[in-house]
Amino acid sequence: MRHTDVNEARVAAEASVGLRQLNERSREIFKRIVEAYLATGEPVGSRNLSRALPMTLSPASVRNVMSDLESLGLIYAPHTSAGRLPTHTGLRLFIDGLLEIGDISNEERSQIESRIVGSGRRRALEDLLGEAGELLSGLSGCAGVVLVEKQSKRLKQIEFVNLGQGRALAVLVAEDGDVENRIVALPENLPLSSLHEASNYINARISGLTLAEARIRIEREIEAKRAQLDELTARVVTEGLATWSGNGDDHKSLIVCGRAHLLEDVKAMEDLERVRLLFEDLDAKTDLMQLLGVAERGEGVRIFIGAENKLFSLSGSALIVSPFEDTEQKIVGVLGVIGPTRLNYARIIPMVDYTARLLGRLVP
C-alpha cells in the first residue's frame, strides 16, 4: 500500500470512529457548524446555534457540546471569537459521513455538454481538456486543473531533422494534428542516411499507437534483433523514443485554468494570504502533478483537504478531482478544481464526476 493510501485509510478510519462517538445532539450541532462555515465562512456561536436547532437546547448546553467537539479535534475557535469553525479533520468527517450529495442541475448538465461536446467538430485533445478546465473553473468559482498523459495521444509519424554538431530535431505528429519537437543527441559517426532510415522504420510501426505502446513494441523488436537496423540507427530509434517518453512527470501535461476566480471571495487580509499561498502551491507544479497522479490511480471522485496533504498544509486549500478514461476505458488523466476548503462540496463533487465521465466519451 502506498504511503498516501495509508494516510487516507488512517484519516477515514479516524473519521469513522469520530462519527460513532457523536450522539444525535452532537451530530446536529457539528453539522450546523460545518454547514454555516461552508455557506458563509464565518464562525458560529452557541446563541445562534441554540436558536437554529430543531431541539430545545440552551446556549450553555450548546457550549458544552461544542467543548466536547473541540476536544475531539473537530472544531476550533479562531482568534478570540466565541464562535467555532470546523478543523480539516472535522471537514473530512463531515464529507465522508454527513454530506448529502445530490446531482447536478439540468441547466448545469446542459451547459457542460454544450461547452465540451460543442458542435461535434473535432478538436485537439489539449483544446478539449482546456475547455473542460475552464468550464469547471467558471461553474465552481475555483481554479480548474487537468493532468493528462502526453503518451495517451495516438501517433501519426515521427521525423528526424539533422541540426549538425551531433544533434537532431525529433518532430512528433499526433493523429489530432498536434506537433511537438525535441532535441536528440546523435551517436558519433552516424551517416546522414540513418536519420531517414530511423524515421521510416518508426513510422512503419507506430501509426495509431500511443507513444508508450510504440516504445514497448519497437524496443522489443530491437532487443529480439528482429529489427533490420545497424547499431547506430537502432540507437537513434531507441534514444529518440526515450527522449519523447521522458521520465516521471515529464510525460504529463498540466493545465491550470481560472486562477482569478480564487480572488473573487477575498474578504480579509488572511484570506488574501491564503490565496497567495495557494498560488504558490499551483506554481509548484511537480508537487501538484504528484498529488494529481495519486488521484489518477484511484477510482471515482477524490477529495484532498488542507493539512491532510503537505501541498496544502499552508494554504489550507481543498482539491476535488476525478480520473477520466479514453474510449477504450483506459485512465488517461485527471481533472477537477482547487479552491478554499469552504467549497460547495455537495454541488461540485457531482459536477466533477459528470464532466470526467463525459470526457471519457470524447477522448480518443
N, C-alpha and C positions, 0 to 999 in steps of 0.2 A: 504493500500500500504506500502511495506517495506521501511525503510529509504534509502537503497541503490537504490531502484526503484525511489524514489522521487528525489534523486541526479541525477540519469541518465536522468530522464524526464526533469529536470531543465536544464542540460547540453545540451540535444538535442534541447530543445526549444530555448535556447540562441544561439546555433549554427545556427538554422534555421533563427532566427532574424538577426544574424550577416551576414549570406549569402545574405539575401534580401537587406541589407544595401550597398552591394558592386555593383557598376556598372560594365559593361563589362571590362573596362580597369583595375579596381582594382582587379577583379576576376582573370584576366590573370596574373597580376603581383604577386598576392598572390599565385596562383597555381605554377608559376615558382619558387618562393622562396621555397615552400614546396618540389617540385619535386627535386630541386637542393640539398636540405638537405637530402632527402631520398636516393639520388644517391651517394652523396659524404660526407655528414656530415659537410660540410663546409658552412659558411655564404656566401651569395651572395650580391654583391654591386650594386648600381644603374647603374654604367657604363656598367657592364657586362649584366645586365638586359635589358638596352636600346638597346644593340646590338642584343639580342636574341628574342625580342618581335616581333610578326607579324605586329604590328602597329608602326608607326613612333613617338617616344617619346624621348625627350632629357633626359639626366641624371638628370637634375634639376626637370623635370616633374615627373620622376620616384621617385625621393626622396620625392616629395610632397605626392605622393600616399603612399609610404612606411611610411611616418609620420602618415597619416590617419589610415593605417592598425595597426600601433603601438599603436595609441590612442584607437583603438578598442580592444586591448589586443590579437591580432592575431599573431604578430611578435615582436621580441625584438632584441636589439643589444648586443651581448656577449662582455664583456670587453669593450675595446675602439675601437673595429672593426667598420669599416664603413659599413660592410655587416650586413645582418639580417638573423635570424633563426626563425622558427615557434615556438610559445608557445604551451603548451599542449592543450590549448583551440583552437588554430589555427589548430593543427593536428586533433583534433576531428571534427572541422568544415569541414576540407578537406576530411576526411574519410567518414563522413556522407553525404556530399553534392557534392563533386567534384571528388572523387576517381572513376576511371573506373576499375571495377573488371572483369577480364576475366575468363578463365578456365585454369585448369592445362594442361600441355602439355601431349601428348600421351606417351612420354618417362617417365615422372613422374608418370602418371597413371599406366603404366606397372610396374614400379619399386615398387610402393606402393602395387599393387596387388600381385606381386611375393613374396615380403617380408612378407606380412601379411597373405595372403591365403596360401602361401608356397606350399608344396607338397600335401596338403589336409590332412596330418596326424593330428590327434587330439592332441592338446597341452593344457597344464594347462592354465587357464584364465590369471594368472599373467604373464606367459611367453608371451602370445599373446599380452597383453597390454604393457609389457615392450618392445616388438618388435616394436609396434606402436609408443611408445615414442621415442625410439632410431632412428627410421626412420624419424619422423618429425624433430628431433633434427639435424640429418645429412643433410636433404634437406633444412632446413631453416637457419642453422648456429646458432641456438639458443639452449636454454635448452628445452627439451621436458618434459611435465608434464601430468600425468594421475591420476585422482582420481576416485576410484571405490568403490561401496558399497560392503563390505565383505559379507553382508547379501544377496547379489544377487546370491551367489553360491547355487547350488542345493545340498541338503544334502543326504548323504548315510546312515550314522549312527553316534551315539554318545555313547561313553563308559565312565564309571566312574571307576577309579582305586584308591583304598584306599591307602593313603600315611601315615596314622597314625596321631596322635595328632590333630584330628578334621579336617583333610584336605583330599581332594581327587583331583586326576588329571582328568579333563574332556577332553577327546580326541574326536575331531570332525573330521570326514572324509567326504569330499565333493565328489560329483559324478565325478569331474575331477581328483580325486586322491590326491588333496591337503590335508595335515594333519596338524592340529594346536592343541595346548594344552593350557589349562588354569587351574589355581589352584582355587578350590571351597571350601569354608568353609562349614563344615558339622554340622548339628544340634547335640546337646548333646544327648547321649544315643541312637544313631542311630544303629540299628542292621546291621551287615555286609551284610546280605541278601538284605537289602533295596537298596544298590547300584546296585546290579544285577537287582532287580525289577524295579528300576528307568530307567535303560538302556533299558530293554525290553519294558517298557511302551512307552518311547520316540520313539524307533526305529520302533515300530509297526505303528507309526503315521506320521513320518517326511519324509519318503523316497520320493525324488523328489521335496520337498518343499524348499523354501528359509528359512533362519533362522527366518526372520521376520514373515513369514507365519506360520511356525511351532510354534513359541512362541504364536501367537494370538490363534491358534487352541487349543493348549494344555491348555493355561490359561483359555480359555472359558469353556473347559470341567471341569477343576478343580473348577472354580467358580460356575458352574452349578451343581457341585457334581455328575457329571456323571462318573468321573474317579474312578475306583476301587482301590484307594490308601489310605493308612493310612496317618495321618497328617505329620509325619516326612518324609516319602518318597515323598509326594507331595511337601514338601519344597525343597527337593533335586532337584526335577524336575524343579520347577519354578526358583530357585536360579541359577541352572546350566544354564538354557536358558538365564536368565537375565545377567549372567556373560559373556556369549558369545555375547549377543546383545550389551552390553555396553551402553554408553550414548554419545550423541553428535557425535563428530568426532572420537570417539573410534572405531566405527564400519566401518570406512572408511580406505581404504588403499591408500597411496600417493606414487607415483613413479616419481622420478625426474631423467632425463637422459641428458647426454651431456653437463654438466657444462663447460667443457673445450672449447667448441665452442665459449663461450662468451669472451674468451681471444684472439681469433684469429684476431679481428679487433681493438685491442687496439693501439692507435697511440700517446696518450699523457697521462700525469700523471692524468689529470682529468678524462680521460676515465678509467684508472685503478682504480681510487677511485670509480667511478660509478659502475664498475663491482664488486668491493669489497662490496659495499653496497647492490648490487643485491644478492650476495652470502649470505649476512646476511638475506635478505628477504626470500630466499629459505630455509634457516635454521630455520626460524620462521614458522614452519610447521602449527601451529594452525591458524595463520593469513592467510596463503596461502590456507589452506583447507577451511576456511570460505569463502574466495573470490571465490574459485572454486565451493563451494556449491551454491553460488548465481547464477553462470553461469549454474549450473546443473538444476536449477529450471526454466530456460528460454528455448527458442526455437531458434535453429539456432546458427550461429557464433556470439560470443560477444567479444567486444574489450574493454579493460581497459587501459587507458593511464595515466602514470605518476601521477601527483598530484591529478587526479580525485579520486584516492583511497589512503587511508593512508598507505597501504602496500608499495606502490612505490613512496611515496612522497619524499623520499631522493634519491633513486637511479634513479628516472626518467625513469622507465622501462615501457614496454608495454606487455600486455598479450592478446593473441588471442586464444580463446577456443570455443569448441562446445560440447554440451552433446551428448552422444550416447546411443542407446537403445539395448535391448536384442531382441531375435527373437520373443518375444511376444509384441514388440513395447512399452516396459516399460523402461523409462530412468533409467539407472543403473550406469552412470558415466559421466565423462567429460574429454576431452583431448585437448591438444593444445601446444603452445610454449610461452616461456618467453624470452624476449631479450631487447635490447635498443629500444628507441622509433623510431630510424631510421631503420625501417624494410621495407621490400618489401611487403607492405600490399596487393597489387593487386595480388601477386603471392601466399602469404602464406594463405590468407583467404580461397580461394577455395581449397587449399591443405588440410587444417584442416577440412573443411567441407566434402570433399570427403573421407578422412580417417575415420571420425566419421560415415559416412553413410555405409562405407564398414564394419566397426566393427559391426554395427548393424545387419549384416547378419551372423556374426560368433559367437557373444557372446551368449552362451546358456541361 
